Amino acid sequence: MMDWVPLVFVTFKVLVFGTGMFFAIKWHYERGKKGREKQSAVLRAGGKVAAVFVLSLLGLSLLTFGLSRMLGLDLTFA
């Protein structure tokens, strides 16, 4: 009697997610066709944010290791 429950729920889940994915891909595709000129500006801004993040992370890690060495902590990986 309970053998049909997983079959119905999995089928329903596949249909709902499949429909949602279809409309999400369609929406992104149509939106991408409209905004080609904005895409390069967004990519450039994203690259700048990523570079600032990486430089901040590097600076913070160097500051942390320098402070820990000054305090006498042993941070070797061996």
C-alpha positions as CSV (number, residue, x, y, z in Angstrom):
1,M,0.0,0.0,0.0
2,M,2.8,2.4,0.8
3,D,4.8,1.5,-2.3
4,W,3.2,4.2,-4.4
5,V,4.0,7.1,-2.0
6,P,7.7,7.5,-3.0
7,L,6.8,7.1,-6.7
8,V,4.2,9.9,-6.6
9,F,6.4,12.2,-4.5
10,V,9.5,11.7,-6.6
11,T,7.5,12.2,-9.8
12,F,5.9,15.4,-8.4
13,K,9.3,16.7,-7.3
14,V,10.9,16.0,-10.7
15,L,8.0,17.8,-12.5
16,V,8.1,20.8,-10.2
17,F,11.8,21.2,-10.3
18,G,12.0,20.6,-14.0
19,T,9.3,23.2,-14.7
20,G,11.0,25.7,-12.4
21,M,14.4,25.1,-14.0
22,F,12.9,25.5,-17.5
23,F,11.4,28.9,-16.6
24,A,14.5,30.1,-14.7
25,I,16.7,29.3,-17.7
26,K,14.3,30.9,-20.1
27,W,14.1,34.0,-17.9
28,H,17.9,34.3,-17.6
29,Y,18.4,33.7,-21.4
30,E,15.9,36.4,-22.3
31,R,17.3,38.8,-19.8
32,G,20.8,38.1,-21.1
33,K,19.8,39.1,-24.6
34,K,18.6,42.5,-23.4
35,G,21.6,43.5,-21.3
36,R,24.8,42.7,-23.3
37,E,26.2,46.2,-22.8
38,K,25.6,46.1,-19.0
39,Q,27.4,42.7,-18.7
40,S,30.9,44.0,-19.3
41,A,30.4,46.8,-16.7
42,V,29.1,44.2,-14.2
43,L,32.0,41.9,-14.9
44,R,34.5,44.7,-14.5
45,A,33.0,45.8,-11.2
46,G,32.9,42.2,-10.0
47,G,36.6,41.8,-10.8
48,K,37.5,44.9,-8.9
49,V,35.5,43.7,-5.8
50,A,37.2,40.3,-6.1
51,A,40.7,41.9,-6.3
52,V,40.0,44.1,-3.3
53,F,38.8,41.1,-1.3
54,V,41.9,39.0,-2.2
55,L,44.2,41.9,-1.3
56,S,42.4,42.5,2.0
57,L,42.6,38.8,2.8
58,L,46.3,38.8,2.1
59,G,46.9,41.9,4.2
60,L,44.9,40.5,7.1
61,S,46.7,37.2,7.0
62,L,50.1,38.9,6.9
63,L,49.0,41.1,9.8
64,T,47.8,38.1,11.8
65,F,50.9,36.0,11.2
66,G,53.1,39.0,12.0
67,L,51.3,39.7,15.3
68,S,51.3,36.1,16.3
69,R,55.1,35.9,15.6
70,M,55.6,39.0,17.7
71,L,53.6,37.5,20.5
72,G,55.7,34.3,20.3
73,L,53.0,31.9,19.0
74,D,54.2,29.0,17.0
75,L,52.1,28.7,13.8
76,T,54.2,26.2,11.9
77,F,52.4,23.5,9.9
78,A,54.9,20.7,10.7
